[in-house]
Amino acid sequence: MEKVIKKVSLYERKNDRQFWLTKSYLERLAALENIRKEYHQWQYNAEPRFQRIYTISQR
């Protein structure tokens, strides 16, 4: 894979919204899930999983 770097000015960021508006909601959700997985891998060095919640109640 070839690594590509592109410098853009802050004024060019307006196109981001237009780009995502052209994508279907499924494509946007898939991209969001990808970002979430990358974050968990970077932050916790682990795959994201469901949290376990324990509730202690008195009888």
PDB file of N, CA, C and O in Angstrom:
ATOM      1  N   MET A   1       0.844  -1.175   0.000  1.00  0.00           N
ATOM      2  CA  MET A   1       0.000   0.000   0.000  1.00  0.00           C
ATOM      3  C   MET A   1       0.890   1.239   0.000  1.00  0.00           C
ATOM      4  O   MET A   1       1.837   1.338   0.779  1.00  0.00           O
ATOM      5  N   GLU A   2       0.578   2.158  -0.864  1.00  0.00           N
ATOM      6  CA  GLU A   2       1.339   3.395  -0.965  1.00  0.00           C
ATOM      7  C   GLU A   2       0.791   4.412   0.030  1.00  0.00           C
ATOM      8  O   GLU A   2      -0.416   4.648   0.080  1.00  0.00           O
ATOM      9  N   LYS A   3       1.671   5.011   0.818  1.00  0.00           N
ATOM     10  CA  LYS A   3       1.255   6.026   1.779  1.00  0.00           C
ATOM     11  C   LYS A   3       1.198   7.371   1.071  1.00  0.00           C
ATOM     12  O   LYS A   3       2.138   7.775   0.387  1.00  0.00           O
ATOM     13  N   VAL A   4       0.084   8.048   1.250  1.00  0.00           N
ATOM     14  CA  VAL A   4      -0.120   9.333   0.583  1.00  0.00           C
ATOM     15  C   VAL A   4      -0.441  10.377   1.639  1.00  0.00           C
ATOM     16  O   VAL A   4      -1.272  10.151   2.519  1.00  0.00           O
ATOM     17  N   ILE A   5       0.212  11.503   1.547  1.00  0.00           N
ATOM     18  CA  ILE A   5      -0.053  12.624   2.446  1.00  0.00           C
ATOM     19  C   ILE A   5      -0.476  13.806   1.594  1.00  0.00           C
ATOM     20  O   ILE A   5       0.149  14.119   0.581  1.00  0.00           O
ATOM     21  N   LYS A   6      -1.544  14.453   2.019  1.00  0.00           N
ATOM     22  CA  LYS A   6      -2.027  15.615   1.281  1.00  0.00           C
ATOM     23  C   LYS A   6      -2.279  16.739   2.279  1.00  0.00           C
ATOM     24  O   LYS A   6      -3.015  16.566   3.250  1.00  0.00           O
ATOM     25  N   LYS A   7      -1.665  17.885   2.033  1.00  0.00           N
ATOM     26  CA  LYS A   7      -1.895  19.053   2.878  1.00  0.00           C
ATOM     27  C   LYS A   7      -3.106  19.802   2.339  1.00  0.00           C
ATOM     28  O   LYS A   7      -3.242  20.009   1.133  1.00  0.00           O
ATOM     29  N   VAL A   8      -3.982  20.202   3.255  1.00  0.00           N
ATOM     30  CA  VAL A   8      -5.142  20.996   2.866  1.00  0.00           C
ATOM     31  C   VAL A   8      -5.265  22.173   3.826  1.00  0.00           C
ATOM     32  O   VAL A   8      -4.833  22.107   4.977  1.00  0.00           O
ATOM     33  N   SER A   9      -5.848  23.220   3.341  1.00  0.00           N
ATOM     34  CA  SER A   9      -6.061  24.371   4.211  1.00  0.00           C
ATOM     35  C   SER A   9      -7.358  24.163   4.987  1.00  0.00           C
ATOM     36  O   SER A   9      -8.167  23.298   4.652  1.00  0.00           O
ATOM     37  N   LEU A  10      -7.538  24.963   6.016  1.00  0.00           N
ATOM     38  CA  LEU A  10      -8.755  24.857   6.813  1.00  0.00           C
ATOM     39  C   LEU A  10      -9.999  25.192   5.997  1.00  0.00           C
ATOM     40  O   LEU A  10     -11.096  24.734   6.315  1.00  0.00           O
ATOM     41  N   TYR A  11      -9.829  25.977   4.966  1.00  0.00           N
ATOM     42  CA  TYR A  11     -10.980  26.380   4.160  1.00  0.00           C
ATOM     43  C   TYR A  11     -11.473  25.250   3.269  1.00  0.00           C
ATOM     44  O   TYR A  11     -12.617  25.281   2.817  1.00  0.00           O
ATOM     45  N   GLU A  12     -10.639  24.259   3.008  1.00  0.00           N
ATOM     46  CA  GLU A  12     -11.046  23.139   2.172  1.00  0.00           C
ATOM     47  C   GLU A  12     -11.859  22.103   2.941  1.00  0.00           C
ATOM     48  O   GLU A  12     -12.417  21.187   2.338  1.00  0.00           O
ATOM     49  N   ARG A  13     -11.931  22.234   4.233  1.00  0.00           N
ATOM     50  CA  ARG A  13     -12.641  21.255   5.048  1.00  0.00           C
ATOM     51  C   ARG A  13     -14.146  21.312   4.818  1.00  0.00           C
ATOM     52  O   ARG A  13     -14.858  20.396   5.228  1.00  0.00           O
ATOM     53  N   LYS A  14     -14.638  22.339   4.189  1.00  0.00           N
ATOM     54  CA  LYS A  14     -16.065  22.451   3.921  1.00  0.00           C
ATOM     55  C   LYS A  14     -16.550  21.301   3.049  1.00  0.00           C
ATOM     56  O   LYS A  14     -17.724  20.935   3.096  1.00  0.00           O
ATOM     57  N   ASN A  15     -15.659  20.734   2.261  1.00  0.00           N
ATOM     58  CA  ASN A  15     -16.037  19.645   1.374  1.00  0.00           C
ATOM     59  C   ASN A  15     -16.309  18.352   2.127  1.00  0.00           C
ATOM     60  O   ASN A  15     -16.954  17.455   1.584  1.00  0.00           O
ATOM     61  N   ASP A  16     -15.837  18.231   3.359  1.00  0.00           N
ATOM     62  CA  ASP A  16     -16.083  17.021   4.140  1.00  0.00           C
ATOM     63  C   ASP A  16     -17.576  16.750   4.280  1.00  0.00           C
ATOM     64  O   ASP A  16     -18.032  15.622   4.091  1.00  0.00           O
ATOM     65  N   ARG A  17     -18.316  17.771   4.605  1.00  0.00           N
ATOM     66  CA  ARG A  17     -19.762  17.602   4.798  1.00  0.00           C
ATOM     67  C   ARG A  17     -20.424  17.167   3.503  1.00  0.00           C
ATOM     68  O   ARG A  17     -21.271  16.274   3.507  1.00  0.00           O
ATOM     69  N   GLN A  18     -20.053  17.781   2.413  1.00  0.00           N
ATOM     70  CA  GLN A  18     -20.621  17.404   1.119  1.00  0.00           C
ATOM     71  C   GLN A  18     -20.271  15.966   0.771  1.00  0.00           C
ATOM     72  O   GLN A  18     -21.098  15.238   0.223  1.00  0.00           O
ATOM     73  N   PHE A  19     -19.054  15.557   1.086  1.00  0.00           N
ATOM     74  CA  PHE A  19     -18.636  14.185   0.816  1.00  0.00           C
ATOM     75  C   PHE A  19     -19.518  13.199   1.560  1.00  0.00           C
ATOM     76  O   PHE A  19     -20.013  12.238   0.971  1.00  0.00           O
ATOM     77  N   TRP A  20     -19.720  13.432   2.867  1.00  0.00           N
ATOM     78  CA  TRP A  20     -20.497  12.489   3.660  1.00  0.00           C
ATOM     79  C   TRP A  20     -21.974  12.530   3.317  1.00  0.00           C
ATOM     80  O   TRP A  20     -22.676  11.536   3.502  1.00  0.00           O
ATOM     81  N   LEU A  21     -22.455  13.649   2.827  1.00  0.00           N
ATOM     82  CA  LEU A  21     -23.857  13.713   2.410  1.00  0.00           C
ATOM     83  C   LEU A  21     -24.117  12.876   1.161  1.00  0.00           C
ATOM     84  O   LEU A  21     -25.254  12.482   0.903  1.00  0.00           O
ATOM     85  N   THR A  22     -23.073  12.606   0.389  1.00  0.00           N
ATOM     86  CA  THR A  22     -23.257  11.776  -0.808  1.00  0.00           C
ATOM     87  C   THR A  22     -23.263  10.288  -0.474  1.00  0.00           C
ATOM     88  O   THR A  22     -23.620   9.471  -1.323  1.00  0.00           O
ATOM     89  N   LYS A  23     -22.877   9.924   0.743  1.00  0.00           N
ATOM     90  CA  LYS A  23     -22.819   8.520   1.149  1.00  0.00           C
ATOM     91  C   LYS A  23     -24.142   8.089   1.772  1.00  0.00           C
ATOM     92  O   LYS A  23     -24.855   8.902   2.360  1.00  0.00           O
ATOM     93  N   SER A  24     -24.460   6.810   1.637  1.00  0.00           N
ATOM     94  CA  SER A  24     -25.679   6.289   2.259  1.00  0.00           C
ATOM     95  C   SER A  24     -25.472   6.192   3.769  1.00  0.00           C
ATOM     96  O   SER A  24     -24.346   6.261   4.260  1.00  0.00           O
ATOM     97  N   TYR A  25     -26.568   6.032   4.487  1.00  0.00           N
ATOM     98  CA  TYR A  25     -26.431   5.940   5.937  1.00  0.00           C
ATOM     99  C   TYR A  25     -25.664   4.684   6.340  1.00  0.00           C
ATOM    100  O   TYR A  25     -24.986   4.683   7.367  1.00  0.00           O
ATOM    101  N   LEU A  26     -25.757   3.619   5.553  1.00  0.00           N
ATOM    102  CA  LEU A  26     -25.001   2.403   5.862  1.00  0.00           C
ATOM    103  C   LEU A  26     -23.499   2.622   5.699  1.00  0.00           C
ATOM    104  O   LEU A  26     -22.706   2.122   6.497  1.00  0.00           O
ATOM    105  N   GLU A  27     -23.111   3.367   4.672  1.00  0.00           N
ATOM    106  CA  GLU A  27     -21.691   3.677   4.477  1.00  0.00           C
ATOM    107  C   GLU A  27     -21.170   4.567   5.599  1.00  0.00           C
ATOM    108  O   GLU A  27     -20.038   4.398   6.054  1.00  0.00           O
ATOM    109  N   ARG A  28     -21.990   5.514   6.046  1.00  0.00           N
ATOM    110  CA  ARG A  28     -21.577   6.393   7.145  1.00  0.00           C
ATOM    111  C   ARG A  28     -21.447   5.618   8.451  1.00  0.00           C
ATOM    112  O   ARG A  28     -20.517   5.847   9.224  1.00  0.00           O
ATOM    113  N   LEU A  29     -22.385   4.697   8.695  1.00  0.00           N
ATOM    114  CA  LEU A  29     -22.296   3.878   9.905  1.00  0.00           C
ATOM    115  C   LEU A  29     -21.079   2.962   9.865  1.00  0.00           C
ATOM    116  O   LEU A  29     -20.423   2.759  10.887  1.00  0.00           O
ATOM    117  N   ALA A  30     -20.772   2.408   8.697  1.00  0.00           N
ATOM    118  CA  ALA A  30     -19.592   1.545   8.558  1.00  0.00           C
ATOM    119  C   ALA A  30     -18.318   2.343   8.831  1.00  0.00           C
ATOM    120  O   ALA A  30     -17.402   1.841   9.482  1.00  0.00           O
ATOM    121  N   ALA A  31     -18.255   3.572   8.343  1.00  0.00           N
ATOM    122  CA  ALA A  31     -17.085   4.418   8.585  1.00  0.00           C
ATOM    123  C   ALA A  31     -16.967   4.752  10.071  1.00  0.00           C
ATOM    124  O   ALA A  31     -15.868   4.752  10.626  1.00  0.00           O
ATOM    125  N   LEU A  32     -18.087   5.033  10.706  1.00  0.00           N
ATOM    126  CA  LEU A  32     -18.088   5.332  12.137  1.00  0.00           C
ATOM    127  C   LEU A  32     -17.618   4.126  12.943  1.00  0.00           C
ATOM    128  O   LEU A  32     -16.846   4.274  13.890  1.00  0.00           O
ATOM    129  N   GLU A  33     -18.077   2.945  12.576  1.00  0.00           N
ATOM    130  CA  GLU A  33     -17.652   1.724  13.260  1.00  0.00           C
ATOM    131  C   GLU A  33     -16.151   1.507  13.092  1.00  0.00           C
ATOM    132  O   GLU A  33     -15.472   1.083  14.028  1.00  0.00           O
ATOM    133  N   ASN A  34     -15.642   1.794  11.914  1.00  0.00           N
ATOM    134  CA  ASN A  34     -14.201   1.689  11.664  1.00  0.00           C
ATOM    135  C   ASN A  34     -13.413   2.628  12.570  1.00  0.00           C
ATOM    136  O   ASN A  34     -12.402   2.233  13.150  1.00  0.00           O
ATOM    137  N   ILE A  35     -13.869   3.856  12.689  1.00  0.00           N
ATOM    138  CA  ILE A  35     -13.205   4.842  13.546  1.00  0.00           C
ATOM    139  C   ILE A  35     -13.238   4.374  15.000  1.00  0.00           C
ATOM    140  O   ILE A  35     -12.248   4.496  15.721  1.00  0.00           O
ATOM    141  N   ARG A  36     -14.378   3.841  15.421  1.00  0.00           N
ATOM    142  CA  ARG A  36     -14.521   3.356  16.793  1.00  0.00           C
ATOM    143  C   ARG A  36     -13.550   2.210  17.073  1.00  0.00           C
ATOM    144  O   ARG A  36     -12.913   2.178  18.126  1.00  0.00           O
ATOM    145  N   LYS A  37     -13.436   1.274  16.136  1.00  0.00           N
ATOM    146  CA  LYS A  37     -12.519   0.146  16.309  1.00  0.00           C
ATOM    147  C   LYS A  37     -11.071   0.619  16.362  1.00  0.00           C
ATOM    148  O   LYS A  37     -10.289   0.145  17.185  1.00  0.00           O
ATOM    149  N   GLU A  38     -10.717   1.550  15.487  1.00  0.00           N
ATOM    150  CA  GLU A  38      -9.355   2.088  15.487  1.00  0.00           C
ATOM    151  C   GLU A  38      -9.045   2.788  16.810  1.00  0.00           C
ATOM    152  O   GLU A  38      -7.941   2.661  17.337  1.00  0.00           O
ATOM    153  N   TYR A  39     -10.007   3.517  17.337  1.00  0.00           N
ATOM    154  CA  TYR A  39      -9.808   4.219  18.607  1.00  0.00           C
ATOM    155  C   TYR A  39      -9.563   3.227  19.739  1.00  0.00           C
ATOM    156  O   TYR A  39      -8.635   3.393  20.530  1.00  0.00           O
ATOM    157  N   HIS A  40     -10.403   2.193  19.809  1.00  0.00           N
ATOM    158  CA  HIS A  40     -10.228   1.207  20.875  1.00  0.00           C
ATOM    159  C   HIS A  40      -8.886   0.497  20.756  1.00  0.00           C
ATOM    160  O   HIS A  40      -8.236   0.224  21.766  1.00  0.00           O
ATOM    161  N   GLN A  41      -8.475   0.200  19.546  1.00  0.00           N
ATOM    162  CA  GLN A  41      -7.187  -0.457  19.346  1.00  0.00           C
ATOM    163  C   GLN A  41      -6.049   0.459  19.796  1.00  0.00           C
ATOM    164  O   GLN A  41      -5.095   0.009  20.430  1.00  0.00           O
ATOM    165  N   TRP A  42      -6.157   1.732  19.468  1.00  0.00           N
ATOM    166  CA  TRP A  42      -5.117   2.694  19.824  1.00  0.00           C
ATOM    167  C   TRP A  42      -5.120   2.982  21.329  1.00  0.00           C
ATOM    168  O   TRP A  42      -4.067   2.993  21.967  1.00  0.00           O
ATOM    169  N   GLN A  43      -6.300   3.213  21.883  1.00  0.00           N
ATOM    170  CA  GLN A  43      -6.411   3.628  23.280  1.00  0.00           C
ATOM    171  C   GLN A  43      -6.161   2.478  24.253  1.00  0.00           C
ATOM    172  O   GLN A  43      -5.433   2.640  25.232  1.00  0.00           O
ATOM    173  N   TYR A  44      -6.753   1.333  23.991  1.00  0.00           N
ATOM    174  CA  TYR A  44      -6.716   0.243  24.961  1.00  0.00           C
ATOM    175  C   TYR A  44      -5.919  -0.963  24.478  1.00  0.00           C
ATOM    176  O   TYR A  44      -5.728  -1.920  25.229  1.00  0.00           O
ATOM    177  N   ASN A  45      -5.455  -0.927  23.240  1.00  0.00           N
ATOM    178  CA  ASN A  45      -4.725  -2.035  22.639  1.00  0.00           C
ATOM    179  C   ASN A  45      -5.520  -3.336  22.751  1.00  0.00           C
ATOM    180  O   ASN A  45      -4.967  -4.393  23.051  1.00  0.00           O
ATOM    181  N   ALA A  46      -6.826  -3.237  22.503  1.00  0.00           N
ATOM    182  CA  ALA A  46      -7.692  -4.406  22.591  1.00  0.00           C
ATOM    183  C   ALA A  46      -8.903  -4.207  21.691  1.00  0.00           C
ATOM    184  O   ALA A  46      -9.249  -3.083  21.327  1.00  0.00           O
ATOM    185  N   GLU A  47      -9.535  -5.313  21.344  1.00  0.00           N
ATOM    186  CA  GLU A  47     -10.769  -5.245  20.571  1.00  0.00           C
ATOM    187  C   GLU A  47     -11.893  -4.767  21.490  1.00  0.00           C
ATOM    188  O   GLU A  47     -11.950  -5.175  22.649  1.00  0.00           O
ATOM    189  N   PRO A  48     -12.783  -3.912  20.994  1.00  0.00           N
ATOM    190  CA  PRO A  48     -13.900  -3.462  21.831  1.00  0.00           C
ATOM    191  C   PRO A  48     -14.873  -4.611  22.085  1.00  0.00           C
ATOM    192  O   PRO A  48     -15.128  -5.430  21.202  1.00  0.00           O
ATOM    193  N   ARG A  49     -15.397  -4.660  23.270  1.00  0.00           N
ATOM    194  CA  ARG A  49     -16.365  -5.694  23.645  1.00  0.00           C
ATOM    195  C   ARG A  49     -17.476  -5.044  24.457  1.00  0.00           C
ATOM    196  O   ARG A  49     -17.384  -3.885  24.860  1.00  0.00           O
ATOM    197  N   PHE A  50     -18.518  -5.817  24.684  1.00  0.00           N
ATOM    198  CA  PHE A  50     -19.601  -5.320  25.520  1.00  0.00           C
ATOM    199  C   PHE A  50     -19.124  -5.230  26.966  1.00  0.00           C
ATOM    200  O   PHE A  50     -18.376  -6.085  27.442  1.00  0.00           O
ATOM    201  N   GLN A  51     -19.562  -4.199  27.644  1.00  0.00           N
ATOM    202  CA  GLN A  51     -19.206  -4.057  29.047  1.00  0.00           C
ATOM    203  C   GLN A  51     -20.103  -4.960  29.881  1.00  0.00           C
ATOM    204  O   GLN A  51     -21.285  -5.135  29.586  1.00  0.00           O
ATOM    205  N   ARG A  52     -19.528  -5.515  30.905  1.00  0.00           N
ATOM    206  CA  ARG A  52     -20.313  -6.315  31.833  1.00  0.00           C
ATOM    207  C   ARG A  52     -20.699  -5.416  32.997  1.00  0.00           C
ATOM    208  O   ARG A  52     -19.866  -4.716  33.572  1.00  0.00           O
ATOM    209  N   ILE A  53     -21.953  -5.452  33.319  1.00  0.00           N
ATOM    210  CA  ILE A  53     -22.454  -4.620  34.409  1.00  0.00           C
ATOM    211  C   ILE A  53     -23.049  -5.540  35.466  1.00  0.00           C
ATOM    212  O   ILE A  53     -23.939  -6.341  35.182  1.00  0.00           O
ATOM    213  N   TYR A  54     -22.552  -5.415  36.665  1.00  0.00           N
ATOM    214  CA  TYR A  54     -23.049  -6.217  37.772  1.00  0.00           C
ATOM    215  C   TYR A  54     -23.804  -5.309  38.730  1.00  0.00           C
ATOM    216  O   TYR A  54     -23.357  -4.208  39.052  1.00  0.00           O
ATOM    217  N   THR A  55     -24.944  -5.787  39.172  1.00  0.00           N
ATOM    218  CA  THR A  55     -25.736  -5.041  40.132  1.00  0.00           C
ATOM    219  C   THR A  55     -25.860  -5.869  41.400  1.00  0.00           C
ATOM    220  O   THR A  55     -26.251  -7.035  41.351  1.00  0.00           O
ATOM    221  N   ILE A  56     -25.536  -5.280  42.511  1.00  0.00           N
ATOM    222  CA  ILE A  56     -25.664  -5.968  43.790  1.00  0.00           C
ATOM    223  C   ILE A  56     -26.897  -5.415  44.484  1.00  0.00           C
ATOM    224  O   ILE A  56     -27.024  -4.211  44.709  1.00  0.00           O
ATOM    225  N   SER A  57     -27.785  -6.312  44.810  1.00  0.00           N
ATOM    226  CA  SER A  57     -28.993  -5.876  45.508  1.00  0.00           C
ATOM    227  C   SER A  57     -29.113  -6.649  46.813  1.00  0.00           C
ATOM    228  O   SER A  57     -28.717  -7.811  46.902  1.00  0.00           O
ATOM    229  N   GLN A  58     -29.652  -6.004  47.798  1.00  0.00           N
ATOM    230  CA  GLN A  58     -29.837  -6.650  49.101  1.00  0.00           C
ATOM    231  C   GLN A  58     -31.223  -7.253  49.162  1.00  0.00           C
ATOM    232  O   GLN A  58     -32.183  -6.718  48.609  1.00  0.00           O
ATOM    233  N   ARG A  59     -31.303  -8.380  49.849  1.00  0.00           N
ATOM    234  CA  ARG A  59     -32.614  -9.034  50.010  1.00  0.00           C
ATOM    235  C   ARG A  59     -33.223  -8.655  51.323  1.00  0.00           C
ATOM    236  O   ARG A  59     -34.324  -9.101  51.644  1.00  0.00           O
TER     237      ARG A  59
END
